Amino acid sequence: MIGKMLTNDDYQVYLACKVEEKRYKSRNRYRREIPFLPGKFFVFTEEKLLMDILLKYPSVHRFMLNRAACDREQNKRVYAYITEEERQRLENILTNAPRPITITADKLELGQEIEVTQGPLKGIKGHLYSKDKASYLVLKMEMGTTHYIYTEINIQDIQPL
């Protein structure tokens, strides 16, 4: 709802959603988009316009802060942001991943940097993570705090960078 209102006011908004498809016995399909980061959406704007958004839309409570870059002694806030490349990688993995996607703020022991060479995620670069004899493609996102987004991947579909 807020995303649509911001879009109508010429803000560029991205809501990270994953598509869930269900099949029923009657062969009907039902598809719906589920927010991947509930309660969070990305607004592409200049920092000086953020206060205008807070004043105009009372249901927007706050913006994420980059806590590592904030200076508490001078009470200086640094807003979190992601680059266009990170946003595109996130959108690509959400729309094309053949297996379930997980997000965590827990620190993961990342392996070498890899690139997917085959399959629906072809071209995505990330890190390799192994757990319980399975291999995962991990995207590290700096969104105020570090989040790891990962999905299982076949070893045959990747190559080291």
N, C-alpha and C positions, 0 to 999 in steps of 0.2 A: 504494500500500500504506500509506504513512504517512498520506496524506490520509484514508483509510478509518478508520485507527486513531484519528486525531484527531477525526473526525466521530463515532465511537462514544463518545468521551469528552466529547461535547457542545460541541466547538469548531466554529465555523463556518469551513469551508475552501472555497477556490475554486482550482481548477486550470485555468489558461487553456489550452483545447484548441481546435484547429481540426478540422473534420470533413473527412475525405478519402473520396471515393467513387470506386470503380473499377467499370467495367463490363466484363464478359467477353463473348466472342463468343456464349456460350450464353444471353445476355440476363440473366444473374444479376448482381445488384449486391452489392457488398461495401462496407460503410461501417465506418470506424474513426475513433476520435478520437486525434489526435496532440498531445502537449503542445507548446504554442506557445513556452513558456519552459522548456526542459528543466531539470529539477532544481529548479524554483522553483514554489512555490504560495503563495497568500495565506491567512493565518490572521487571523481577526477576533477580537482579544482585547485585553486591557489590557496595557500595557507591564510592569506588575509581575508578570504571569503568564508572561512569556517564559522566564524561568529555569526554571520548573516544566516547561515543554515540553522544554527542553534536557536536563534531568535525567531525565525520564520516557522520552524517546524518543532513545536514543543515536545513531540513524541521522540525526537532525536535527543537522547540524554547526554551523550558525550562522544568524543572521538578517542580512538586508541592512542596511547602515548608510547613512545620509545623510551622505556624506563632506563635503559643503559645510557642513553644520551642526555637525559634530563639532568639539570643542575639544581639540586635541592637547596643549596645554600643561597643561590640567587633567585630561587623560585622560577626558574626558566623551564618551560615545557617544550618538548620536541615531539611533534606528532609523528605517529607511525605511518610509514608509507611503503608501498611495494612498487617495484619498477614495472614497466610495461612488459618486459620479458618474463618476469615472474608471474604476472597476471595471465599471460598467454600460456605459459607452461601449466599453470593451475587449471585454466579452462580446458586445455587439451587433455590433460589426464582425467578430468572429471567427465568429459564427454566421450572419451575413447577407451578408457580402461575396461578390459574384459572381465576383471575380477574386482571384488569389493575393495574400497579405498578406506584407509584409516587415517585419522589425524591424531597426533599426540604432542604434548608439550614435554614429555619425558625425554631425557637425553638419550639418544641412540648412538651406539658405537658404529659409526659409518666406515665403510671400506673405501675402496678406490672409486675414482670418478669414472662413470660409464656413460655410454650413449646407446640408445635403443636403435637397432639396425633393421629389425623386421617387426611385422605385426602392426596393430592399430596405434601403438604408441611410438612409432618410428620417428626418429629425430629428437626425442626428448632426452635431455642430459640431466643426470642426477648422480646419486651415490648408490653403491651396492650395500645392502644390509642383509645379513644371514641370520636366521633364527629357526630352530627346530627343523633343520635340513631343507628349508625353503629359502629362496632368494627373493629379495624385494628391491624395487626401484624406489628410492627415497628422494623427495624434493624438500629442501630445507628452505623455509619461508621466514623472513625477518619481518614480522607484523607486530611490532611493539615488543613482543617476546618471541623467542624462537619456537616455531611449530614445525613438526615433521609430518609430511603427508606421504604415505607409502601404499604401494600395491604390489602384490606378488607378480613376479615376472619369470619367464623361462630363461635359463642361462644361455640357451642357443640364440636368443633374440638380442643379445647385448655384446658390446665390445668395449674394452677399456680405452680411456682417452690418454 
